[in-house]
């Protein structure tokens, strides 16, 4: 893999840390800025909404710029809003900074995916994408726990400063390592128009893969969001074990991204079908055995591995399904991931609020994976029916 892709992964690590680190900082932010904890929790929702809306919007806007320049604009903006967040004493300003940071993050991911897949061979898109996604998984393993430690020792603002500082070397490395696009005549051939890319996104296969991506990611976050009460109230661990449980899941997710990166280009069905079946079975087994500490830790790793192996392979399939829309294809994949990240926790939270207990998000995750299989099966059936109808129509014309 070209060195530039690992630099993009470093920036994604900083952005992934920012996205998830508030889970351990909300009480301190609420106390410091004089707002309620639910109000401070809106900072996370604001970031998710910014990612969903910002991914396609920022990708369209970035088509007017060379990719290296667009990456620098988004990365510098992301770094700047974290500096603002670190020094502000206004909750409204912090909320706005989170939205703007999400927009910059979404734009960077969309252009980053397009850049990474453009500087590798056409049959290595999955590996390139997995390097970028590994930045998110490493954020879960190291960045988020480190942010929680910084928040506890130096205050929540130190975590914002840390994200800005991690982004700084990435700015200089992107400037030096990401290649400039090759221009032909007066037109940059690497920058298709928004109209051309939007036209390429109309394919039914792409829409199905995006829906599957959202469902699988909803299953991941449906449980991951409520992991702390699950391991403490059901599995019997003390609060001090929660960071370890998160790290175990993060290690599994890193393993899954690595596996997906190696297989998604050449043998994607070997990941999606057996991996999807195992993922569904794992969520059901986790539901039944969640009261066992040993089973909990084992399944946290296994489900993290399976979830991210299947998820990263689906993202690669998005890019293969839309080769004429490298920027918007990546942005739609980013939006689908964040739709799942919003929907899964909402459903899981609703089941807990309904009194179904802290195991219920595990059932939600299992049902969401089952819904993905049903969706894929229906799509395949419709495709076969259309093929049969088309063949009959062709036969009648020849007769």
N, C-alpha and C positions, 0 to 999 in steps of 0.2 A: 504494500500500500504506500502511495506517495506520502511524504512527511506532512504535506499540507492538510491531509485528512485528519491526522492526529492532532494538529493544531486546532482544527474545527472541533474535534472532540473535546479538547480542553475548554474551549468556550462553552460548549454544550454542558460540560460538567459544572461550570459556574452558574449557568442558567438553570440547570436542574436543581442545584442546591438552593437557588433563590426560590424556585417554584414550591419546593416542599419544606423549606426550613421553618416556615411560620408555625408548623404544627407544634413546635416546642417553645414558641416565642409569644403566642397570643396573650397569655395572662399578663406577662410583663409589659407588653405594648398597651394593653387595656389600662393597666394601673398607671403607667407613665403618662399617657395622653388623656386620661380622664374619660374613657368611654367604657361601655359594657363589654363583656367578653363576646357575646353574639355580634356586637358591632365590629369588634376587632377581627372576628372570624370572617367578616365580609371581605377582608383583605385577600383571603384565599379565593373566595368566589369571584372577586373582581379580576384576579389574575387569570382564572380559568376562562371567564367570559372574554377577556382581552385576547387570550390565545385562540379561542374559537373564531371570533370575529376577525382578529388581526391576521391570521394565517393567509387566507386568500386575498384579503385587502392589501396587505403589505407585499405579497408576492406580485400582485398586479402592478403596484407602484414601482417595485424594484426592477421591472422589466425595462424601464427607461434608463437604467444605470448599468455599467459593466459590473459583473458579479463581485469582483474584489472591492470595488467602491461601495457597492450595496452592503456587503458584509461589514465593512468598516463603519459605515453610517449606523447600521443597526447595533453593532457592538459598542461603539462609543456612546450612543444614546442609552443603551442598557446600563453601561457603567455610570453615566451621568445621573440617571434617575435613582440609582442606588446611593450615590453620594447625597443627593437631595433627601432621600428617605432617611439616611443616617443622621442628618443635622436638623431636620424639621421638628418643630414642636406642635405642628398642626395635624390632626388626624385626617382632615380633608386633603391636605397636601400629600400625605403618605398614601392615601387611597388613590389619588390621581397618579402618583408615582408608580404604584403597583400596576395600574391599567396601562400606563405608558411603557413600563418595563415589559409587560406581557406582549404588547404590540411589537416592541423591538425584538423580543425573544422569538415570537412567531415568524417575523420577517427573516431573522437570521437563520432559523431552522429551515425555512422553505428554500432560501437561497443556498444555504449550506448543503442541503441534500442535493440540489441541482448541481452545485459546484463539485461535490465529491463524486457524483456519478458521471460527471463529464470528463474527469481526469483519470478515469480507470477504463479498462476495456469494457465493451458493452455487455459482456457476460459476467461482470464482477460487481454489479450494482448492489446485490445483497451484502457482500462483504464490506463495501464502502459504507453502506447505510448502517451496518452493525457497529462499525467503529464510532460513528456519531452517537448511536443509541447507547453505546457503552459508557459515554459520558454521563448519561442520565442514571444508569445503574450504579456507576461509581459514586455519583452524588448521593444515592440512597445508602451506599455502604459507608462512605467517609464524610461527604460534605454535610449531610443533614445532621448526623450525630455531632460533628465538629461544631456546626452552627448552634446546636443546643448547648454544648459545653461553653462556647463563647458567651452565649446569652446568659447562662447561669453565673459565669465568673466575672464578665466585664459589661454585662448589660446587652439588651437586644440590639442596640445600635451597632455594636461591634460586629455582629453577623452581617449587617449591610455593608460595613466597611470592608469586611473580608471578601465578600462577593465582588465588590468593585476592584479590589487589589488583585484578585485572581484573574479578572478580565483584562487587566492592564497588559501583562505580557502577551496575551492572546492578540491584542490589537497590533503590537509590533510584529508578531510572528505572521499574522495574516498579511500584513503589509509586505513582508519580505518573502513569504513562502507560497502564497496563493498565486497561481499564474494569471497573467492578463489574458483576456479572450483574444483569439486570433481573428482579426478583421479582414474581410474581403472587399476590396474597393472602398466604397463609402458606407458600407453596411456591415454591422457586426453579425456574422452568421450564427453566433452562439446565443443571440438574443431574439427569439421568436416573438411575434406580437401577441398581445393579450387575446386578441380575437382568434388567432390561430390556436393558441393553447386552450382557450375555452371550447372551441369546436372539437378539439381532441378529447375533451373530458366527457363527451356525451355517451360514450360506449357503455352498454349495460353491464359488461363484465367489470368495468372499473367501479361502477356504483355498488355492485354486489360486494366487491372486495372491501370497499370503504365501509359498508355496513357491517361486514364481518369484523373488520378492524375495531370499529366502535364497540361492538358487542363483547369481543374478547377483552378489550381494555376496560370496559365497564365491569367485567367479572373480576379483573385484577384489583381495581380500586374499590370495588364493592366490599372486599374483605380487607385490603391493605389499610383503608382509612380507619377501620375499627379494630385494628390489630391489638392495640393496647388494652382495651377492655376485654377482648377475647382471651388474651394470654393471662390476664390477671384474674378475671372473674370466672373463667371456664377452665383454663388449664392449670390454674393454681399458682402461677408465678407471682413474685413480688414485683413492685413497680421498678425496681432496679434491673430487672431482667428485660424490660421492654426494649432498650437500645440494642441489646444482644439479639432479640427476636427480629428487630428491624434489619440488623446487619446480616443475619442468616438469610432472610428473604432477599436482601440486596445481593448477597453472594450468589444465590441461586439465579437471580435475574441476570447477573453478569455472565454466568455459565450459559444461560439460555440464549443471550444475545450472541455469544461466541459460537454456539452450535448453529443457531439460525444463520449467522453470517457465512459459515462454511458450507451449508447445505442449500440455502434458499436460492442460489443461482443455478444449481445443477439438478437438485432433487427436492424441489419444494413440497411435492405431495407426500414424500416420506416424512416430512416434518408435520404438515398440516393434518393429515388424516390420522396416523397413529398418535401423534402428539396431541391432537384435539380430543381423541377418545380418552387418552390417559389423563388429560387435563380435566375432563368432566368427571372421570372416575375418582381422580384425586380430590376434587372439591367435595364429592359425596362422602368419600372415606374420611376426609378431614372433619366433616360435620359429625360423623359417628364417633370419631376417636378424639375429639378436641379436648376432652377431659384428661387425656394422657399427656403428661409433659414430654415424654420421649417422642410420641407420635406427632405432637405439635411441632417440635423442632425439626423432625425429619421431613414432615409435609410442608413446612414453610420453605425449606430449601427446594424440595421437589416441585412444588407448585410455582415457586419463583422461576425455576429453570424452564418448566413447561410453558408457563405463561409468556415469558419473553422470547422463547424459541419460536412459538407459534405467532406471537405478535410481530416480531421483527421480520419473519418470513412473509406475513401479510403485507407489511409496509413495502417490502421488496416487490411483491406482486403488484402493488399499486403503481410503482414506477415502471414495471414491465408492461402493465396494461395501458399506460399513457406515455409512450416514448416520445410523442410529439409535444408533450406538455411537461417538461422537466421541472419548471419552477412551480406551476400551479398544481401539478400532480403531487409534489412534495408538500405543498401547502394544504391541499385537501387531506392528505394523510395526517398531517399535524392536527388539523381541525377534527378529524375523526377520532384521533387519540384523545383529544381534550373533551369531545362530546362524551366519550366513554368515561373519562375521568370525572365528569360532572354527573352523569346519569347513574353510574354504579353506586357511588356513595349516597345519592339521594334515595335510591330504592332501598339500599341497606339500612339507612337511617330511618326510613319509614317503617321498616319491619321491626326495628328495635323500639321505636316509639309506639308501635301497636302492641307491645308487650310480648313479642315472640322470642325475646332473649338475645344474648350476644352471639349465639350460634347462627341466628337467622341470616346474617350476611353471607355465610358460607353456602347456605341453600340458594341465596340469590345468585351467587357466583356460578354455582352449578347450573341453575336454570338459564342464565345468560349464555353460557357455553352451549347448552342444549338448543337455545334459540338460534345460535350461530349455525349449528349443524342443520337445523330445520330450514333456515334461510338458504344455506348452500344447496341442500337437497331440492328445494322448490325451484331455485334458479337453474339447477342442472336439468330438472324435469321440463321446465319451460323451454330451455335451450334445445332439448331433444325434440320436443313437440314442434317447435318452429322448424327444426331441420327436416323432420318428417313431412310437414306441410309444404316446405319449399321443394323437397324432392318430388312430392306428388304433383305440385304445380308444374315443375319442369318436365316431368314425365307426360302430363296431359298436353303440354305444348308440343312435344315431339310427336305425340300420337296424332 
